[in-house]
Amino acid sequence: MTDVSPGDPGGPGDPEPSGGSGGSDLPEVGLVPGVPQWRTTATLAALQELVEVSEAVPAVVARKAGLSTTELHSLRHLMRGPLGPVEIGRLLGVTSAASSGVVDRLVSRGHAERRAHPDDGRRTEVLITDSGRAEVLARMRPMFEALADLDASLDDHDRDVVERYLLGATAAMRNLMS
């Protein structure tokens, strides 16, 4: 898995070891081929775990709710307000035909409804229903409450550091999408 074992020195200019919970005081090196300065720190390991868990959460939540992940993501977007089927498709990265099928399934389950757009009667907008909102909140509330408690446990300085780190990590990931 690594091209340099965790106990081997990485060479001149390496950062000081971060300590941590492992057997060696030196961080693992060489986990990202072509990026020799990469050092696995506790923060990078925690970020990687967060990314992996966040990738898995929608499928698990959707399965428990009896929805597809696309339907769950649609409800999540609709929680912010009404959207047109084309807008939903754009947000999901699917065709308008596929989006229309997702909306049809949500409407048939009573989780969404279609209505004429208030400003343009030729257009349709999709709204989440009380049933759809309750489904999402019932599945997600425990996570939201735990995250709110975690955030409340931080002082302003810690919150600033966490925010700066997460915004920087988000920017690094967004760079891959441009």
N, C-alpha and C positions, 0 to 999 in steps of 0.2 A: 504494500500500500504506500509506503514512503520510500524515497530514494536515499534518505539519510535517516538512520535510526534515531529515536528520540534522545538517546543519551549522547550522541556524537555532537561535538561542537560544530556550529554552522559556518564558522570562519570569521575573519576580521570584520568588524563593524556590526556584528549581530547585536540586537538589543539585549538588554539584561533579561534574564529569565523572569517570568512572571510568577513563579511559584506555582501554586495550584494544588490540586488534589491528587495528582499522579505520583508515581514512584520517583521520577526524575525531576530535578529542578529546572531543566531546560525544556523550552517548548518544542513541540514537534516541528520539523522543518521539511520542506520539499513536498508538501501535500498538494500543491498546485503546480503541475509541470509548467515550466517556462516563467514562473514567477518566483525567483529564488529568494526574494525578500519576505515571502509569505511565512508567517509564524502563527501556528495555532495557539491563540490565547483563549482564556476563559470567555472573554466577550465574543470572539469570533465563533467559538464552539456553541455558545448560547444562541447567537444570532442564527447560525446554521440550523440548530434544533428548532428555533422558532419558525424559520422558513419551511422546514420539512413538516412540522405539525400543521402550520397554516395551510399548506397544500393539501393535507389529508382531511382537515376539518369539514370542508363543504360536502365531500362525498359521504362522510359518516353522518352528518346532520341530515342531509337529503335522504339517505336510506332510512333513517329513523322516522322521518316525516312522511315516507312513502312518495317522495318526489325524486325527479332527476336533479342532477347538480345544476343543469341549465334552468330548470324551474325555480330552484332555490335562489340562484343568482338573480333571476328575474324579479322574484319577490323582494329580495334585498334592495334592488334598484327602485322598485315601486314604493318601498317604504319612504323614500325621499320625496315622492310626489308622482302625479300622473305622468305617463310617457306614451308616446305613440308607438305602435308596433315596430316601425322602422327604427326609431330611436333605441328600442329595446334590442333589436337585432344588432345595431351598431355597437352598443355597450357590451353585448355578449360575443361579438365577433362572428355572428352567423348571418345567413341571408334573411331577407324579409319574409320569405316563405317559411323558413325554419322558425323564425320568431313568431309568425302567425300561428304555427302549430303549437308552440309553447304556450302562447296566450290562450288558444283554444282549450288546452288541457287544464290550465289554471282556472279558466272560467267554468269548465265542466265540474271541477272540484269545489267550486264556490270560493276560491281564493282570490279571484280577480273578476272585474267586470269591465265591459266595454261601454263607452258612451260617446256621443257626438262631442267633438272638440268645441269648447265654449266660444272660440273666436272664428272657427272655420267649420261649418256644419258638414263639409265634404270629408273632413278628416275624422279619425277615430282616436280616442285616447283610452289608455288602460289604467285602471285604478286598482289598488289593493283593497280587498274587503276586510271587514273585521275578522273573518275567519282566517284569511291569509296572514294578517298582522299577528293574530294570536298564535298561529302555527310557528311563525318565525321567532316570535318572542319566547314562546314556551321552550323552544330548542336552544336559543342563544342566551337567554337571561342569565343562567348560571355563569357563563363566561363573562358577560358584561359586568355582572356584580363583582366577580373576582378581580377583574381588571380595574374596576373603579376603586376597590379596596386597596389594591396594590398601588395605584396612583396616589391615593390619599395617604399612603404610608411614606411617601417621599417628601422631603423638604424642598423648598424652592431651588436650591443649588443642585440637588440631585436630579430634580425634574429637568432643569436646564441641560445638564450633562446628558441625560437619557434622550432628551429631545434632539440635541445636536447630533448624537450618535445615530439615532434612528433616521433622522432626516438625511444625514450623510450616506447611510446604508441605502436608503431609498433612492437617492440621487445616483449612486453607483449602479444600482439595478436598472433605473430608468435609462441610463446611458446605453444599455444594451438594446433598448427598444427604439432608439432614434437612428 
